[in-house]
């Protein structure tokens, strides 16, 4: 696993898990659940897309060695 793929994996997980948690806290603080609801779909879309691309890169690196 190269350094770039590790960074891509961390970035994907931050977007997939971290952003919804951040917006959950914002929603709890403000009482307006629209923040959480409007952040879930884009976060999951970008996070899963990043994870798929990262896993494809892992497979390519594994076959090249």
Predicted model as a PDB file, atoms N, CA, C, CB and O in Angstrom, pLDDT in the B-factor column:
MODEL        1                                                                  
ATOM      1  N   UNK A   1       0.852  -1.166   0.000  1.00 71.00           N  
ATOM      2  CA  UNK A   1       0.000   0.000   0.000  1.00 71.00           C  
ATOM      3  C   UNK A   1       0.897   1.228   0.000  1.00 71.00           C  
ATOM      4  CB  UNK A   1      -0.969  -0.002   1.220  1.00 71.00           C  
ATOM      5  O   UNK A   1       1.727   1.414   0.890  1.00 71.00           O  
ATOM      6  N   UNK A   2       0.716   2.049  -1.003  1.00 80.00           N  
ATOM      7  CA  UNK A   2       1.536   3.253  -1.080  1.00 80.00           C  
ATOM      8  C   UNK A   2       0.961   4.349  -0.190  1.00 80.00           C  
ATOM      9  CB  UNK A   2       1.640   3.743  -2.532  1.00 80.00           C  
ATOM     10  O   UNK A   2      -0.154   4.249   0.322  1.00 80.00           O  
ATOM     11  N   UNK A   3       1.754   5.386  -0.027  1.00 84.00           N  
ATOM     12  CA  UNK A   3       1.345   6.492   0.838  1.00 84.00           C  
ATOM     13  C   UNK A   3       0.097   7.188   0.288  1.00 84.00           C  
ATOM     14  CB  UNK A   3       2.494   7.503   0.989  1.00 84.00           C  
ATOM     15  O   UNK A   3      -0.780   7.599   1.048  1.00 84.00           O  
ATOM     16  N   UNK A   4       0.027   7.315  -1.037  1.00 84.00           N  
ATOM     17  CA  UNK A   4      -1.123   7.996  -1.644  1.00 84.00           C  
ATOM     18  C   UNK A   4      -2.416   7.230  -1.433  1.00 84.00           C  
ATOM     19  CB  UNK A   4      -0.889   8.197  -3.130  1.00 84.00           C  
ATOM     20  O   UNK A   4      -3.463   7.843  -1.222  1.00 84.00           O  
ATOM     21  N   UNK A   5      -2.370   5.896  -1.485  1.00 88.00           N  
ATOM     22  CA  UNK A   5      -3.592   5.128  -1.275  1.00 88.00           C  
ATOM     23  C   UNK A   5      -4.021   5.161   0.191  1.00 88.00           C  
ATOM     24  CB  UNK A   5      -3.393   3.682  -1.731  1.00 88.00           C  
ATOM     25  O   UNK A   5      -5.215   5.112   0.485  1.00 88.00           O  
ATOM     26  N   UNK A   6      -3.067   5.243   1.107  1.00 90.00           N  
ATOM     27  CA  UNK A   6      -3.417   5.387   2.522  1.00 90.00           C  
ATOM     28  C   UNK A   6      -4.127   6.722   2.758  1.00 90.00           C  
ATOM     29  CB  UNK A   6      -2.150   5.285   3.411  1.00 90.00           C  
ATOM     30  O   UNK A   6      -5.124   6.784   3.477  1.00 90.00           O  
ATOM     31  N   UNK A   7      -3.610   7.774   2.153  1.00 92.00           N  
ATOM     32  CA  UNK A   7      -4.224   9.091   2.293  1.00 92.00           C  
ATOM     33  C   UNK A   7      -5.624   9.090   1.680  1.00 92.00           C  
ATOM     34  CB  UNK A   7      -3.345  10.172   1.631  1.00 92.00           C  
ATOM     35  O   UNK A   7      -6.549   9.676   2.242  1.00 92.00           O  
ATOM     36  N   UNK A   8      -5.779   8.439   0.535  1.00 91.00           N  
ATOM     37  CA  UNK A   8      -7.094   8.364  -0.108  1.00 91.00           C  
ATOM     38  C   UNK A   8      -8.084   7.589   0.755  1.00 91.00           C  
ATOM     39  CB  UNK A   8      -6.978   7.707  -1.490  1.00 91.00           C  
ATOM     40  O   UNK A   8      -9.255   7.960   0.844  1.00 91.00           O  
ATOM     41  N   UNK A   9      -7.622   6.518   1.387  1.00 92.00           N  
ATOM     42  CA  UNK A   9      -8.496   5.736   2.259  1.00 92.00           C  
ATOM     43  C   UNK A   9      -8.924   6.559   3.469  1.00 92.00           C  
ATOM     44  CB  UNK A   9      -7.792   4.448   2.713  1.00 92.00           C  
ATOM     45  O   UNK A   9     -10.095   6.541   3.848  1.00 92.00           O  
ATOM     46  N   UNK A  10      -7.995   7.269   4.070  1.00 93.00           N  
ATOM     47  CA  UNK A  10      -8.316   8.104   5.234  1.00 93.00           C  
ATOM     48  C   UNK A  10      -9.281   9.217   4.842  1.00 93.00           C  
ATOM     49  CB  UNK A  10      -7.033   8.705   5.846  1.00 93.00           C  
ATOM     50  O   UNK A  10     -10.228   9.499   5.576  1.00 93.00           O  
ATOM     51  N   UNK A  11      -9.054   9.845   3.706  1.00 93.00           N  
ATOM     52  CA  UNK A  11      -9.936  10.922   3.260  1.00 93.00           C  
ATOM     53  C   UNK A  11     -11.349  10.399   2.991  1.00 93.00           C  
ATOM     54  CB  UNK A  11      -9.369  11.590   1.997  1.00 93.00           C  
ATOM     55  O   UNK A  11     -12.331  11.058   3.331  1.00 93.00           O  
ATOM     56  N   UNK A  12     -11.450   9.224   2.386  1.00 93.00           N  
ATOM     57  CA  UNK A  12     -12.769   8.640   2.119  1.00 93.00           C  
ATOM     58  C   UNK A  12     -13.507   8.317   3.405  1.00 93.00           C  
ATOM     59  CB  UNK A  12     -12.631   7.380   1.275  1.00 93.00           C  
ATOM     60  O   UNK A  12     -14.712   8.547   3.509  1.00 93.00           O  
ATOM     61  N   UNK A  13     -12.793   7.789   4.381  1.00 93.00           N  
ATOM     62  CA  UNK A  13     -13.435   7.455   5.651  1.00 93.00           C  
ATOM     63  C   UNK A  13     -13.847   8.706   6.428  1.00 93.00           C  
ATOM     64  CB  UNK A  13     -12.500   6.603   6.501  1.00 93.00           C  
ATOM     65  O   UNK A  13     -14.881   8.713   7.097  1.00 93.00           O  
ATOM     66  N   UNK A  14     -13.045   9.751   6.339  1.00 94.00           N  
ATOM     67  CA  UNK A  14     -13.409  11.011   7.007  1.00 94.00           C  
ATOM     68  C   UNK A  14     -14.693  11.567   6.402  1.00 94.00           C  
ATOM     69  CB  UNK A  14     -12.260  12.055   6.890  1.00 94.00           C  
ATOM     70  O   UNK A  14     -15.582  12.015   7.127  1.00 94.00           O  
ATOM     71  N   UNK A  15     -14.790  11.539   5.078  1.00 93.00           N  
ATOM     72  CA  UNK A  15     -15.993  12.050   4.429  1.00 93.00           C  
ATOM     73  C   UNK A  15     -17.181  11.136   4.720  1.00 93.00           C  
ATOM     74  CB  UNK A  15     -15.776  12.181   2.907  1.00 93.00           C  
ATOM     75  O   UNK A  15     -18.291  11.618   4.949  1.00 93.00           O  
ATOM     76  N   UNK A  16     -16.961   9.835   4.715  1.00 93.00           N  
ATOM     77  CA  UNK A  16     -18.047   8.876   4.904  1.00 93.00           C  
ATOM     78  C   UNK A  16     -18.567   8.862   6.334  1.00 93.00           C  
ATOM     79  CB  UNK A  16     -17.585   7.492   4.521  1.00 93.00           C  
ATOM     80  O   UNK A  16     -19.773   8.737   6.548  1.00 93.00           O  
ATOM     81  N   UNK A  17     -17.687   8.987   7.306  1.00 94.00           N  
ATOM     82  CA  UNK A  17     -18.082   8.883   8.713  1.00 94.00           C  
ATOM     83  C   UNK A  17     -18.028  10.234   9.419  1.00 94.00           C  
ATOM     84  CB  UNK A  17     -17.186   7.886   9.437  1.00 94.00           C  
ATOM     85  O   UNK A  17     -18.942  10.586  10.165  1.00 94.00           O  
ATOM     86  N   UNK A  18     -16.968  10.979   9.187  1.00 94.00           N  
ATOM     87  CA  UNK A  18     -16.741  12.210   9.934  1.00 94.00           C  
ATOM     88  C   UNK A  18     -17.728  13.320   9.637  1.00 94.00           C  
ATOM     89  CB  UNK A  18     -15.382  12.701   9.665  1.00 94.00           C  
ATOM     90  O   UNK A  18     -18.199  13.987  10.558  1.00 94.00           O  
ATOM     91  N   UNK A  19     -18.047  13.530   8.381  1.00 94.00           N  
ATOM     92  CA  UNK A  19     -18.968  14.610   8.039  1.00 94.00           C  
ATOM     93  C   UNK A  19     -20.365  14.386   8.600  1.00 94.00           C  
ATOM     94  CB  UNK A  19     -19.044  14.765   6.542  1.00 94.00           C  
ATOM     95  O   UNK A  19     -20.933  15.312   9.178  1.00 94.00           O  
ATOM     96  N   UNK A  20     -20.953  13.181   8.453  1.00 94.00           N  
ATOM     97  CA  UNK A  20     -22.273  12.985   9.073  1.00 94.00           C  
ATOM     98  C   UNK A  20     -22.247  13.150  10.591  1.00 94.00           C  
ATOM     99  CB  UNK A  20     -22.802  11.607   8.728  1.00 94.00           C  
ATOM    100  O   UNK A  20     -23.212  13.651  11.168  1.00 94.00           O  
ATOM    101  N   UNK A  21     -21.171  12.741  11.243  1.00 95.00           N  
ATOM    102  CA  UNK A  21     -21.071  12.921  12.693  1.00 95.00           C  
ATOM    103  C   UNK A  21     -20.982  14.408  13.026  1.00 95.00           C  
ATOM    104  CB  UNK A  21     -19.841  12.163  13.260  1.00 95.00           C  
ATOM    105  O   UNK A  21     -21.613  14.868  13.977  1.00 95.00           O  
ATOM    106  N   UNK A  22     -20.210  15.155  12.255  1.00 95.00           N  
ATOM    107  CA  UNK A  22     -20.107  16.594  12.463  1.00 95.00           C  
ATOM    108  C   UNK A  22     -21.475  17.263  12.326  1.00 95.00           C  
ATOM    109  CB  UNK A  22     -19.112  17.206  11.469  1.00 95.00           C  
ATOM    110  O   UNK A  22     -21.865  18.072  13.167  1.00 95.00           O  
ATOM    111  N   UNK A  23     -22.193  16.921  11.266  1.00 95.00           N  
ATOM    112  CA  UNK A  23     -23.507  17.513  11.059  1.00 95.00           C  
ATOM    113  C   UNK A  23     -24.528  17.006  12.065  1.00 95.00           C  
ATOM    114  CB  UNK A  23     -23.988  17.230   9.656  1.00 95.00           C  
ATOM    115  O   UNK A  23     -25.506  17.699  12.347  1.00 95.00           O  
ATOM    116  N   UNK A  24     -24.325  15.812  12.614  1.00 95.00           N  
ATOM    117  CA  UNK A  24     -25.179  15.340  13.697  1.00 95.00           C  
ATOM    118  C   UNK A  24     -25.024  16.246  14.913  1.00 95.00           C  
ATOM    119  CB  UNK A  24     -24.844  13.880  14.064  1.00 95.00           C  
ATOM    120  O   UNK A  24     -26.016  16.644  15.523  1.00 95.00           O  
ATOM    121  N   UNK A  25     -23.787  16.571  15.265  1.00 96.00           N  
ATOM    122  CA  UNK A  25     -23.557  17.465  16.397  1.00 96.00           C  
ATOM    123  C   UNK A  25     -24.119  18.859  16.139  1.00 96.00           C  
ATOM    124  CB  UNK A  25     -22.069  17.554  16.699  1.00 96.00           C  
ATOM    125  O   UNK A  25     -24.682  19.482  17.039  1.00 96.00           O  
ATOM    126  N   UNK A  26     -23.964  19.346  14.908  1.00 95.00           N  
ATOM    127  CA  UNK A  26     -24.534  20.648  14.569  1.00 95.00           C  
ATOM    128  C   UNK A  26     -26.058  20.601  14.700  1.00 95.00           C  
ATOM    129  CB  UNK A  26     -24.124  21.068  13.134  1.00 95.00           C  
ATOM    130  O   UNK A  26     -26.666  21.539  15.215  1.00 95.00           O  
ATOM    131  N   UNK A  27     -26.670  19.518  14.238  1.00 96.00           N  
ATOM    132  CA  UNK A  27     -28.124  19.386  14.331  1.00 96.00           C  
ATOM    133  C   UNK A  27     -28.582  19.283  15.777  1.00 96.00           C  
ATOM    134  CB  UNK A  27     -28.597  18.167  13.551  1.00 96.00           C  
ATOM    135  O   UNK A  27     -29.602  19.859  16.154  1.00 96.00           O  
ATOM    136  N   UNK A  28     -27.832  18.553  16.579  1.00 96.00           N  
ATOM    137  CA  UNK A  28     -28.191  18.463  17.993  1.00 96.00           C  
ATOM    138  C   UNK A  28     -28.071  19.819  18.684  1.00 96.00           C  
ATOM    139  CB  UNK A  28     -27.307  17.436  18.699  1.00 96.00           C  
ATOM    140  O   UNK A  28     -28.898  20.165  19.528  1.00 96.00           O  
ATOM    141  N   UNK A  29     -27.053  20.574  18.330  1.00 96.00           N  
ATOM    142  CA  UNK A  29     -26.817  21.873  18.951  1.00 96.00           C  
ATOM    143  C   UNK A  29     -27.878  22.895  18.546  1.00 96.00           C  
ATOM    144  CB  UNK A  29     -25.433  22.385  18.578  1.00 96.00           C  
ATOM    145  O   UNK A  29     -28.367  23.658  19.379  1.00 96.00           O  
ATOM    146  N   UNK A  30     -28.230  22.902  17.247  1.00 95.00           N  
ATOM    147  CA  UNK A  30     -29.158  23.910  16.752  1.00 95.00           C  
ATOM    148  C   UNK A  30     -30.616  23.463  16.826  1.00 95.00           C  
ATOM    149  CB  UNK A  30     -28.811  24.265  15.334  1.00 95.00           C  
ATOM    150  O   UNK A  30     -31.519  24.298  16.866  1.00 95.00           O  
ATOM    151  N   UNK A  31     -30.851  22.147  16.844  1.00 94.00           N  
ATOM    152  CA  UNK A  31     -32.222  21.637  16.835  1.00 94.00           C  
ATOM    153  C   UNK A  31     -32.833  21.610  15.451  1.00 94.00           C  
ATOM    154  CB  UNK A  31     -33.082  22.464  17.738  1.00 94.00           C  
ATOM    155  O   UNK A  31     -34.014  21.294  15.309  1.00 94.00           O  
ATOM    156  N   UNK A  32     -32.059  21.932  14.426  1.00 95.00           N  
ATOM    157  CA  UNK A  32     -32.547  21.910  13.047  1.00 95.00           C  
ATOM    158  C   UNK A  32     -31.968  20.688  12.346  1.00 95.00           C  
ATOM    159  CB  UNK A  32     -32.166  23.222  12.288  1.00 95.00           C  
ATOM    160  O   UNK A  32     -30.789  20.666  11.994  1.00 95.00           O  
ATOM    161  N   UNK A  33     -32.797  19.680  12.146  1.00 94.00           N  
ATOM    162  CA  UNK A  33     -32.331  18.401  11.619  1.00 94.00           C  
ATOM    163  C   UNK A  33     -32.084  18.423  10.122  1.00 94.00           C  
ATOM    164  CB  UNK A  33     -33.323  17.331  11.940  1.00 94.00           C  
ATOM    165  O   UNK A  33     -31.599  17.444   9.555  1.00 94.00           O  
ATOM    166  N   UNK A  34     -32.413  19.534   9.478  1.00 93.00           N  
ATOM    167  CA  UNK A  34     -32.148  19.655   8.048  1.00 93.00           C  
ATOM    168  C   UNK A  34     -30.667  19.591   7.727  1.00 93.00           C  
ATOM    169  CB  UNK A  34     -32.722  20.944   7.525  1.00 93.00           C  
ATOM    170  O   UNK A  34     -30.281  19.106   6.664  1.00 93.00           O  
ATOM    171  N   UNK A  35     -29.828  20.079   8.644  1.00 90.00           N  
ATOM    172  CA  UNK A  35     -28.381  20.003   8.416  1.00 90.00           C  
ATOM    173  C   UNK A  35     -27.934  18.549   8.240  1.00 90.00           C  
ATOM    174  CB  UNK A  35     -27.616  20.657   9.587  1.00 90.00           C  
ATOM    175  O   UNK A  35     -27.181  18.229   7.321  1.00 90.00           O  
ATOM    176  N   UNK A  36     -28.404  17.684   9.123  1.00 92.00           N  
ATOM    177  CA  UNK A  36     -28.025  16.273   9.047  1.00 92.00           C  
ATOM    178  C   UNK A  36     -28.635  15.614   7.815  1.00 92.00           C  
ATOM    179  CB  UNK A  36     -28.463  15.528  10.317  1.00 92.00           C  
ATOM    180  O   UNK A  36     -27.955  14.886   7.093  1.00 92.00           O  
ATOM    181  N   UNK A  37     -29.916  15.870   7.579  1.00 93.00           N  
ATOM    182  CA  UNK A  37     -30.598  15.220   6.464  1.00 93.00           C  
ATOM    183  C   UNK A  37     -30.009  15.608   5.118  1.00 93.00           C  
ATOM    184  CB  UNK A  37     -32.066  15.559   6.490  1.00 93.00           C  
ATOM    185  O   UNK A  37     -29.889  14.767   4.227  1.00 93.00           O  
ATOM    186  N   UNK A  38     -29.638  16.878   4.963  1.00 93.00           N  
ATOM    187  CA  UNK A  38     -29.083  17.323   3.697  1.00 93.00           C  
ATOM    188  C   UNK A  38     -27.608  16.955   3.528  1.00 93.00           C  
ATOM    189  CB  UNK A  38     -29.249  18.807   3.570  1.00 93.00           C  
ATOM    190  O   UNK A  38     -27.069  17.086   2.429  1.00 93.00           O  
ATOM    191  N   UNK A  39     -26.948  16.499   4.591  1.00 92.00           N  
ATOM    192  CA  UNK A  39     -25.535  16.132   4.474  1.00 92.00           C  
ATOM    193  C   UNK A  39     -25.321  14.642   4.267  1.00 92.00           C  
ATOM    194  CB  UNK A  39     -24.793  16.573   5.700  1.00 92.00           C  
ATOM    195  O   UNK A  39     -24.250  14.236   3.814  1.00 92.00           O  
ATOM    196  N   UNK A  40     -26.302  13.826   4.583  1.00 94.00           N  
ATOM    197  CA  UNK A  40     -26.105  12.374   4.536  1.00 94.00           C  
ATOM    198  C   UNK A  40     -25.878  11.871   3.109  1.00 94.00           C  
ATOM    199  CB  UNK A  40     -27.310  11.664   5.145  1.00 94.00           C  
ATOM    200  O   UNK A  40     -24.899  11.169   2.855  1.00 94.00           O  
ATOM    201  N   UNK A  41     -26.753  12.214   2.189  1.00 94.00           N  
ATOM    202  CA  UNK A  41     -26.650  11.688   0.825  1.00 94.00           C  
ATOM    203  C   UNK A  41     -25.346  12.110   0.143  1.00 94.00           C  
ATOM    204  CB  UNK A  41     -27.841  12.156  -0.006  1.00 94.00           C  
ATOM    205  O   UNK A  41     -24.668  11.248  -0.416  1.00 94.00           O  
ATOM    206  N   UNK A  42     -24.960  13.391   0.159  1.00 94.00           N  
ATOM    207  CA  UNK A  42     -23.689  13.745  -0.481  1.00 94.00           C  
ATOM    208  C   UNK A  42     -22.476  13.093   0.193  1.00 94.00           C  
ATOM    209  CB  UNK A  42     -23.518  15.251  -0.476  1.00 94.00           C  
ATOM    210  O   UNK A  42     -21.527  12.696  -0.483  1.00 94.00           O  
ATOM    211  N   UNK A  43     -22.510  12.984   1.526  1.00 94.00           N  
ATOM    212  CA  UNK A  43     -21.380  12.374   2.223  1.00 94.00           C  
ATOM    213  C   UNK A  43     -21.223  10.914   1.840  1.00 94.00           C  
ATOM    214  CB  UNK A  43     -21.551  12.502   3.732  1.00 94.00           C  
ATOM    215  O   UNK A  43     -20.116  10.456   1.558  1.00 94.00           O  
ATOM    216  N   UNK A  44     -22.324  10.186   1.830  1.00 94.00           N  
ATOM    217  CA  UNK A  44     -22.244   8.777   1.472  1.00 94.00           C  
ATOM    218  C   UNK A  44     -21.880   8.589   0.003  1.00 94.00           C  
ATOM    219  CB  UNK A  44     -23.562   8.085   1.772  1.00 94.00           C  
ATOM    220  O   UNK A  44     -21.119   7.683  -0.336  1.00 94.00           O  
ATOM    221  N   UNK A  45     -22.411   9.431  -0.861  1.00 95.00           N  
ATOM    222  CA  UNK A  45     -22.082   9.316  -2.285  1.00 95.00           C  
ATOM    223  C   UNK A  45     -20.588   9.525  -2.517  1.00 95.00           C  
ATOM    224  CB  UNK A  45     -22.891  10.333  -3.110  1.00 95.00           C  
ATOM    225  O   UNK A  45     -19.940   8.715  -3.180  1.00 95.00           O  
ATOM    226  N   UNK A  46     -20.050  10.595  -1.978  1.00 94.00           N  
ATOM    227  CA  UNK A  46     -18.630  10.890  -2.166  1.00 94.00           C  
ATOM    228  C   UNK A  46     -17.765   9.871  -1.435  1.00 94.00           C  
ATOM    229  CB  UNK A  46     -18.304  12.309  -1.676  1.00 94.00           C  
ATOM    230  O   UNK A  46     -16.745   9.429  -1.965  1.00 94.00           O  
ATOM    231  N   UNK A  47     -18.166   9.491  -0.214  1.00 93.00           N  
ATOM    232  CA  UNK A  47     -17.381   8.530   0.558  1.00 93.00           C  
ATOM    233  C   UNK A  47     -17.298   7.167  -0.096  1.00 93.00           C  
ATOM    234  CB  UNK A  47     -17.961   8.385   1.927  1.00 93.00           C  
ATOM    235  O   UNK A  47     -16.217   6.586  -0.189  1.00 93.00           O  
ATOM    236  N   UNK A  48     -18.438   6.647  -0.552  1.00 95.00           N  
ATOM    237  CA  UNK A  48     -18.429   5.331  -1.193  1.00 95.00           C  
ATOM    238  C   UNK A  48     -17.711   5.360  -2.535  1.00 95.00           C  
ATOM    239  CB  UNK A  48     -19.851   4.827  -1.381  1.00 95.00           C  
ATOM    240  O   UNK A  48     -17.031   4.400  -2.895  1.00 95.00           O  
ATOM    241  N   UNK A  49     -17.855   6.448  -3.274  1.00 95.00           N  
ATOM    242  CA  UNK A  49     -17.124   6.568  -4.535  1.00 95.00           C  
ATOM    243  C   UNK A  49     -15.617   6.566  -4.278  1.00 95.00           C  
ATOM    244  CB  UNK A  49     -17.540   7.853  -5.284  1.00 95.00           C  
ATOM    245  O   UNK A  49     -14.862   5.890  -4.977  1.00 95.00           O  
ATOM    246  N   UNK A  50     -15.194   7.315  -3.286  1.00 93.00           N  
ATOM    247  CA  UNK A  50     -13.775   7.329  -2.935  1.00 93.00           C  
ATOM    248  C   UNK A  50     -13.277   5.979  -2.473  1.00 93.00           C  
ATOM    249  CB  UNK A  50     -13.518   8.347  -1.864  1.00 93.00           C  
ATOM    250  O   UNK A  50     -12.170   5.570  -2.823  1.00 93.00           O  
ATOM    251  N   UNK A  51     -14.093   5.272  -1.680  1.00 94.00           N  
ATOM    252  CA  UNK A  51     -13.696   3.934  -1.233  1.00 94.00           C  
ATOM    253  C   UNK A  51     -13.589   2.956  -2.397  1.00 94.00           C  
ATOM    254  CB  UNK A  51     -14.690   3.405  -0.207  1.00 94.00           C  
ATOM    255  O   UNK A  51     -12.656   2.155  -2.446  1.00 94.00           O  
ATOM    256  N   UNK A  52     -14.529   3.013  -3.330  1.00 95.00           N  
ATOM    257  CA  UNK A  52     -14.462   2.109  -4.482  1.00 95.00           C  
ATOM    258  C   UNK A  52     -13.210   2.363  -5.303  1.00 95.00           C  
ATOM    259  CB  UNK A  52     -15.703   2.267  -5.362  1.00 95.00           C  
ATOM    260  O   UNK A  52     -12.525   1.423  -5.705  1.00 95.00           O  
ATOM    261  N   UNK A  53     -12.911   3.618  -5.551  1.00 93.00           N  
ATOM    262  CA  UNK A  53     -11.718   3.945  -6.333  1.00 93.00           C  
ATOM    263  C   UNK A  53     -10.459   3.531  -5.580  1.00 93.00           C  
ATOM    264  CB  UNK A  53     -11.676   5.452  -6.657  1.00 93.00           C  
ATOM    265  O   UNK A  53      -9.507   3.041  -6.188  1.00 93.00           O  
ATOM    266  N   UNK A  54     -10.445   3.724  -4.263  1.00 93.00           N  
ATOM    267  CA  UNK A  54      -9.285   3.332  -3.461  1.00 93.00           C  
ATOM    268  C   UNK A  54      -9.097   1.821  -3.477  1.00 93.00           C  
ATOM    269  CB  UNK A  54      -9.437   3.827  -2.018  1.00 93.00           C  
ATOM    270  O   UNK A  54      -7.970   1.345  -3.605  1.00 93.00           O  
ATOM    271  N   UNK A  55     -10.184   1.056  -3.348  1.00 92.00           N  
ATOM    272  CA  UNK A  55     -10.065  -0.399  -3.369  1.00 92.00           C  
ATOM    273  C   UNK A  55      -9.632  -0.913  -4.735  1.00 92.00           C  
ATOM    274  CB  UNK A  55     -11.384  -1.039  -2.973  1.00 92.00           C  
ATOM    275  O   UNK A  55      -8.900  -1.899  -4.818  1.00 92.00           O  
ATOM    276  N   UNK A  56     -10.067  -0.268  -5.795  1.00 92.00           N  
ATOM    277  CA  UNK A  56      -9.587  -0.646  -7.129  1.00 92.00           C  
ATOM    278  C   UNK A  56      -8.080  -0.417  -7.222  1.00 92.00           C  
ATOM    279  CB  UNK A  56     -10.327   0.162  -8.231  1.00 92.00           C  
ATOM    280  O   UNK A  56      -7.355  -1.232  -7.794  1.00 92.00           O  
ATOM    281  N   UNK A  57      -7.620   0.692  -6.659  1.00 90.00           N  
ATOM    282  CA  UNK A  57      -6.179   0.981  -6.669  1.00 90.00           C  
ATOM    283  C   UNK A  57      -5.415  -0.047  -5.835  1.00 90.00           C  
ATOM    284  CB  UNK A  57      -5.909   2.406  -6.133  1.00 90.00           C  
ATOM    285  O   UNK A  57      -4.321  -0.461  -6.219  1.00 90.00           O  
ATOM    286  N   UNK A  58      -5.985  -0.468  -4.685  1.00 89.00           N  
ATOM    287  CA  UNK A  58      -5.353  -1.510  -3.883  1.00 89.00           C  
ATOM    288  C   UNK A  58      -5.180  -2.789  -4.686  1.00 89.00           C  
ATOM    289  CB  UNK A  58      -6.173  -1.787  -2.626  1.00 89.00           C  
ATOM    290  O   UNK A  58      -4.127  -3.424  -4.632  1.00 89.00           O  
ATOM    291  N   UNK A  59      -6.213  -3.170  -5.431  1.00 90.00           N  
ATOM    292  CA  UNK A  59      -6.139  -4.385  -6.238  1.00 90.00           C  
ATOM    293  C   UNK A  59      -5.064  -4.258  -7.313  1.00 90.00           C  
ATOM    294  CB  UNK A  59      -7.500  -4.684  -6.882  1.00 90.00           C  
ATOM    295  O   UNK A  59      -4.324  -5.209  -7.568  1.00 90.00           O  
ATOM    296  N   UNK A  60      -4.976  -3.088  -7.944  1.00 88.00           N  
ATOM    297  CA  UNK A  60      -3.952  -2.880  -8.968  1.00 88.00           C  
ATOM    298  C   UNK A  60      -2.565  -2.976  -8.364  1.00 88.00           C  
ATOM    299  CB  UNK A  60      -4.136  -1.522  -9.650  1.00 88.00           C  
ATOM    300  O   UNK A  60      -1.672  -3.569  -8.970  1.00 88.00           O  
ATOM    301  N   UNK A  61      -2.364  -2.410  -7.191  1.00 83.00           N  
ATOM    302  CA  UNK A  61      -1.050  -2.468  -6.531  1.00 83.00           C  
ATOM    303  C   UNK A  61      -0.719  -3.890  -6.120  1.00 83.00           C  
ATOM    304  CB  UNK A  61      -1.015  -1.545  -5.300  1.00 83.00           C  
ATOM    305  O   UNK A  61       0.438  -4.304  -6.192  1.00 83.00           O  
ATOM    306  N   UNK A  62      -1.721  -4.642  -5.690  1.00 79.00           N  
ATOM    307  CA  UNK A  62      -1.490  -6.020  -5.258  1.00 79.00           C  
ATOM    308  C   UNK A  62      -1.114  -6.920  -6.417  1.00 79.00           C  
ATOM    309  CB  UNK A  62      -2.717  -6.566  -4.567  1.00 79.00           C  
ATOM    310  O   UNK A  62      -0.290  -7.821  -6.258  1.00 79.00           O  
ATOM    311  N   UNK A  63      -1.711  -6.690  -7.591  1.00 63.00           N  
ATOM    312  CA  UNK A  63      -1.408  -7.509  -8.761  1.00 63.00           C  
ATOM    313  C   UNK A  63      -0.060  -7.141  -9.375  1.00 63.00           C  
ATOM    314  CB  UNK A  63      -2.507  -7.363  -9.801  1.00 63.00           C  
ATOM    315  O   UNK A  63       0.572  -7.971 -10.029  1.00 63.00           O  
ATOM    316  N   UNK A  64       0.374  -5.919  -9.170  1.00 53.00           N  
ATOM    317  CA  UNK A  64       1.641  -5.476  -9.742  1.00 53.00           C  
ATOM    318  C   UNK A  64       2.855  -5.953  -8.987  1.00 53.00           C  
ATOM    319  CB  UNK A  64       1.668  -4.004  -9.810  1.00 53.00           C  
ATOM    320  O   UNK A  64       3.964  -5.927  -9.520  1.00 53.00           O  
ATOM    321  N   UNK A  65       2.665  -6.398  -7.732  1.00 53.00           N  
ATOM    322  CA  UNK A  65       3.809  -6.800  -6.922  1.00 53.00           C  
ATOM    323  C   UNK A  65       4.170  -8.246  -7.142  1.00 53.00           C  
ATOM    324  CB  UNK A  65       3.529  -6.563  -5.465  1.00 53.00           C  
ATOM    325  O   UNK A  65       5.116  -8.746  -6.532  1.00 53.00           O  
TER     326      UNK A  65                                                      
ENDMDL                                                                          
END                                                                             
